[in-house]
């Protein structure tokens, strides 16, 4: 994610002004959280109790498949429909994240 912001001016513009914490985890509770601030994204092991939104996948494999899909929007919608992805928190921030994923 940070590479996309450094190398792609559109991704950098998309991240400008954002100050959020989000996390990606599995239903077993394993995951990482990310802090987006000042056009930088930092990643940390574990989960945060201050997440703006959380993406919870049924498995790490499913999370990787969805997050690395060429059609990220389609993959997200399919995973939500099949209950392989549960989204909680601020949906506007999730939509912002979807926009950022397009630059990967």
C-alpha positions in Angstrom: 0.0 0.0 0.0 2.8 2.4 0.9 4.5 1.7 -2.4 1.4 2.6 -4.3 1.2 5.9 -2.5 4.9 6.7 -3.1 4.9 5.7 -6.8 1.5 6.6 -8.0 0.4 10.3 -7.7 -3.3 9.3 -7.9 -2.9 6.9 -5.0 -1.1 9.7 -3.1 -3.9 12.1 -3.8 -6.4 9.5 -2.7 -4.6 9.1 0.7 -4.2 12.8 1.2 -6.0 14.1 4.3 -6.9 10.6 5.6 -6.4 9.8 9.2 -7.9 6.3 9.9 -7.1 3.0 11.5 -8.4 -0.1 9.8 -7.7 -3.8 10.4 -7.8 -7.0 8.4 -8.4 -10.2 10.3 -9.7 -13.7 10.2 -12.6 -15.1 12.1 -10.0 -16.8 14.4 -8.9 -13.3 15.5 -5.5 -13.2 13.7 -4.8 -10.1 11.8 -3.0 -6.8 11.2 -4.0 -3.2 11.6 -3.0 -0.2 9.6 -2.7 3.4 10.4 -3.2 5.9 7.6 -2.0 9.3 8.4 -0.1 12.1 6.5 -0.1 10.1 3.3 1.7 7.2 5.0 0.4 3.7 5.8 2.0 1.8 8.7 1.2 -1.8 9.4 1.2 -3.5 12.8 0.7 -7.1 14.0 -2.4 -7.8 16.0 -5.7 -6.0 16.3 -6.7 -2.5 17.3 -9.6 -1.5 19.5 -9.6 1.9 17.7 -10.2 0.6 14.2 -12.4 2.8 12.0 -13.4 -0.3 10.1 -12.6 -4.0 10.2 -12.5 -6.5 7.4 -13.0 -10.0 8.8 -12.3 -12.9 6.4 -13.3 -16.5 6.9 -9.6 -17.5 6.4 -6.3 -15.9 5.6 -6.4 -17.7 2.2 -9.8 -16.1 1.4 -8.5 -12.7 2.5 -5.5 -12.9 0.2 -7.6 -14.0 -2.7 -10.1 -11.2 -2.3 -7.5 -8.5 -1.6 -5.3 -9.5 -4.5 -8.1 -10.0 -7.1 -7.8 -8.0 -10.3 -11.5 -7.1 -9.9 -11.4 -6.0 -6.3 -14.9 -4.6 -6.2 -16.4 -7.8 -7.6 -14.3 -9.9 -5.3 -15.4 -7.9 -2.3 -19.1 -8.1 -3.2 -18.8 -11.8 -3.9 -17.1 -12.4 -0.5 -19.7 -10.4 1.3 -22.5 -12.3 -0.4 -20.9 -15.7 0.5 -20.2 -14.6 4.1 -16.4 -15.0 3.5 -16.1 -11.3 4.4 -17.8 -9.5 7.2 -17.4 -5.7 7.2 -17.9 -3.7 10.4 -17.4 -0.1 11.3 -17.5 3.1 9.1 -18.7 2.1 5.6 -17.7 5.4 4.1 -14.1 4.6 5.2 -14.5 1.1 3.6 -15.4 2.8 0.3 -12.3 5.0 0.6 -10.3 1.8 1.1 -11.9 0.2 -2.0 -10.8 3.3 -3.9 -7.2 2.9 -2.6 -7.1 -0.8 -3.5 -7.7 0.1 -7.1 -4.2 1.5 -7.2 -2.4 -1.7 -6.1 
